[in-house]
Amino acid sequence: MVRGRFGILAAFALTILSSPIVDAGSDNPKEPARSPVGILVSSKDGSDSLQGFCSEEGQYTVCDVTEVRIIPPDLKRIDENERKALQELKNEPADEAAKEWTNVLAGLKKTAEQVRSDPSISPKMRRYFEDMLAAAEAHDVERWVHASTEADRHTCHLWTSNYQLKFHRLGPRKWVTDAEPEGICRIVNVWEMTADDEKAGLLTLVQHTVAVGNPGGGVMGLCPKSAKQAGDSTPLSWKGKTQFEPQRPCDFISPTLMYPGATQSRMRRARYTQLSALTDVAPAFTATLDPLVPAGTNPVEVVDGADYREWSK
């Protein structure tokens, strides 16, 4: 299986990068490049990648692509959520706080047996739960709030999307997409693709936001208020890294939901949400969950690069 996947990837790379990279510098930039047969590009740090195959359809070059984006933990946001949660608990009237604390402890004790016996709950996630339970039993509010957000600090988020880009040639080695409004926010984006070689294997793609047709609209007002606020995307290039190493290692990988105002062609610059590691087992104790996140969604724990369920067999 591994050999098969490697073979597909290798064939894909060889198809796109059929011209040697060493020839890129000697290539005449004024010579027209052929239409690309595929796209294989990534961001400078490797956190965002785009790949797919292209075909000519009349005056257009149509590319069916898959984008994969890895989002590291937003530690500033997590710390701010922890601070706010702690402040809210401290500001509650004593009788309400005591009642809520009783409910918290009762809920944790009720789910403790399930957490300890459920093989689908990973060892690390189980440890986070035990820390929450111990803090609740000790009536240590600060420790409990910190324990309830600790998993988020070790959770990376994965976003993927399949879409189609329809280019028309603008110059010898330049292609652009048509400016058409998309999505709930009616954002008008234009993709620009340039080639560094005659065979169009060494590509760079950038998305420019031209206009926002529904500024400040959408669910919860999440649409950008202007094209300037939306901003242009980070360039994706054949020069980008093919691997991404987060500054803080990921113990978990969780799916990410992008906001509904994001364009169909590409959902960049989107407000993403962190999913709680304990949504299934302790929904009453997950702090500041975004209403757009489906309930009961848990991240997958990574153990030496593998799903913990495979590791535990």
Rosetta blueprint (number, residue, H / E / L):
1 M L
2 V H
3 R H
4 G H
5 R H
6 F H
7 G H
8 I H
9 L H
10 A H
11 A H
12 F H
13 A H
14 L H
15 T H
16 I H
17 L L
18 S L
19 S L
20 P L
21 I H
22 V H
23 D H
24 A L
25 G L
26 S L
27 D L
28 N L
29 P L
30 K L
31 E L
32 P L
33 A L
34 R L
35 S L
36 P L
37 V L
38 G E
39 I E
40 L E
41 V E
42 S E
43 S L
44 K L
45 D L
46 G L
47 S L
48 D E
49 S E
50 L E
51 Q E
52 G E
53 F E
54 C E
55 S E
56 E E
57 E E
58 G L
59 Q L
60 Y E
61 T E
62 V E
63 C E
64 D E
65 V E
66 T E
67 E E
68 V E
69 R E
70 I E
71 I E
72 P L
73 P L
74 D L
75 L H
76 K H
77 R H
78 I H
79 D H
80 E H
81 N H
82 E H
83 R H
84 K H
85 A H
86 L H
87 Q H
88 E H
89 L H
90 K H
91 N H
92 E L
93 P L
94 A H
95 D H
96 E H
97 A H
98 A H
99 K H
100 E H
101 W H
102 T H
103 N H
104 V H
105 L H
106 A H
107 G H
108 L H
109 K H
110 K H
111 T H
112 A H
113 E H
114 Q H
115 V H
116 R H
117 S H
118 D L
119 P L
120 S L
121 I L
122 S L
123 P H
124 K H
125 M H
126 R H
127 R H
128 Y H
129 F H
130 E H
131 D H
132 M H
133 L H
134 A H
135 A H
136 A H
137 E H
138 A L
139 H L
140 D L
141 V H
142 E H
143 R H
144 W H
145 V H
146 H H
147 A H
148 S H
149 T H
150 E H
151 A H
152 D H
153 R H
154 H H
155 T E
156 C E
157 H E
158 L E
159 W E
160 T E
161 S E
162 N E
163 Y E
164 Q E
165 L E
166 K E
167 F E
168 H E
169 R E
170 L E
171 G E
172 P L
173 R L
174 K E
175 W E
176 V E
177 T E
178 D L
179 A L
180 E E
181 P E
182 E E
183 G L
184 I L
185 C L
186 R L
187 I E
188 V E
189 N E
190 V E
191 W E
192 E E
193 M E
194 T E
195 A E
196 D L
197 D L
198 E L
199 K L
200 A L
201 G L
202 L L
203 L E
204 T E
205 L E
206 V E
207 Q E
208 H E
209 T E
210 V E
211 A E
212 V E
213 G L
214 N L
215 P L
216 G L
217 G L
218 G L
219 V H
220 M H
221 G H
222 L L
223 C L
224 P L
225 K L
226 S L
227 A H
228 K H
229 Q H
230 A H
231 G L
232 D L
233 S L
234 T L
235 P L
236 L E
237 S E
238 W L
239 K L
240 G L
241 K L
242 T L
243 Q L
244 F L
245 E L
246 P L
247 Q L
248 R L
249 P L
250 C L
251 D L
252 F E
253 I E
254 S E
255 P E
256 T L
257 L L
258 M L
259 Y L
260 P L
261 G L
262 A L
263 T L
264 Q L
265 S L
266 R L
267 M L
268 R L
269 R L
270 A L
271 R L
272 Y L
273 T L
274 Q L
275 L L
276 S L
277 A L
278 L L
279 T L
280 D L
281 V L
282 A L
283 P H
284 A H
285 F H
286 T L
287 A L
288 T L
289 L L
290 D L
291 P L
292 L L
293 V L
294 P L
295 A L
296 G L
297 T L
298 N L
299 P L
300 V E
301 E E
302 V E
303 V E
304 D L
305 G L
306 A E
307 D E
308 Y H
309 R H
310 E H
311 W H
312 S L
313 K L
